[in-house]
Amino acid sequence: MQSITLALAKGRPAKSTIDLLEKTGIHFKDFHEKSRKLVFYNDDRTIKLIFVKAIDVPTYVDKGAADIGIVGKDNILESQADVYELLDLGIGKCKFAVAGKEEQALEQSRHLTIATKYPNIAKKHFDKKGQSIEVVKLNGSVELAPLIGMADYIVDIVETGNTLKENGLTVLEDIEQISTRLIVNKASFATKSAEVQQLISQLKSALE
C-alpha cells in the first residue's frame, strides 16, 4: 500500500479532526495540542500528517505536496485551488454572509465598497449579482470598516452573530454554508485511488 500525505489546518478544527481520525483507528502518537512539530506519522507510517496554515492547505493539495487536505470550505473557496472536494466532515459549521449596519438595507443600484478578509469570495458573490464593488482587504476586525466609513458592508464568516450584534451590525444576506471538508489532489485521486477511498470510507463510518 502506498503512503499518503495529509495536510491539516492548524487551529480549532485540528483537535476535532484528530479525534475523528482516532475513531477510525488512525493514531498519531506523537501529536499533542501544544507540540510545535509540523510533521507526524501514524503508527504504521502509511500516513504522513503535515500541519500548515489553513489558507495554505488547498495550495499544498493543488500542487501535489499533499495528497489529501482537511480544511474549512472558506479557505477552499478563497484559494480557488483546482482540487476534488469529496467529503463534508461537519466540523466548525458556520456561514459566509454580507453584513452591514442594523438600520441599513443592502443596496443594489450603486458601486459598493466591501471590506473583507476574503476578496475572491466577495468578488465572486457580487459578480453573480451583477453588482459593481471595490474590495478593501483587511486581515482583522472587519466589523470596524462600516462603523468608520471605510466600507459600505463587510463579507465575513458568521458563527453566532454575537460579534456583529455587539458592533451594531447585522446579517443582510447569506452567501454560503461552510464547514470542514476533505479535498484531494486530482493526480493522487487517480494514482492512489485505493488509499484515498479507504481513508474516506473510514471517515464516513466514524461520522455515522
C-alpha positions, 0 to 999 in steps of 0.5 A: 500500500502506498503512503499518503500525505495529509495536510491539516489546518492548524487551529480549532478544527485540528483537535476535532479532526484528530479525534475523528481520525482516532475513531477510525483507528488512525493514531498519531502518537506523537501529536499533542495540542501544544507540540510545535512539530509540523510533521507526524506519522501514524503508527504504521507510517502509511500516513504522513500528517503535515500541519500548515496554515489553513489558507495554505492547505488547498495550495499544498493539495493543488500542487501535489505536496499533499495528497489529501487536505482537511480544511474549512470550505472558506479557505477552499473557496478563497484559494480557488485551488483546482482540487476534488472536494469529496467529503463534508466532515461537519466540523466548525459549521458556520456561514459566509454572509454580507453584513452591514449596519442594523438600520441599513438595507443592502443596496443594489443600484450603486458601486459598493465598497466591501471590506473583507478578509476574503476578496475572491469570495466577495468578488465572486458573490457580487459578480453573480449579482451583477453588482459593481464593488471595490474590495478593501482587504483587511486581515482583522476586525472587519466589523470596524470598516462600516462603523468608520466609513471605510466600507459600505458592508463587510463579507465575513464568516458568521458563527453566532452573530454575537460579534456583529450584534455587539458592533451594531451590525447585522446579517443582510444576506447569506452567501454560503454554508461552510464547514470542514471538508476533505479535498484531494489532489486530482493526480493522487485521486487517480494514482492512489485511488485505493488509499484515498477511498479507504481513508474516506470510507473510514471517515464516513463510518466514524461520522455515522 
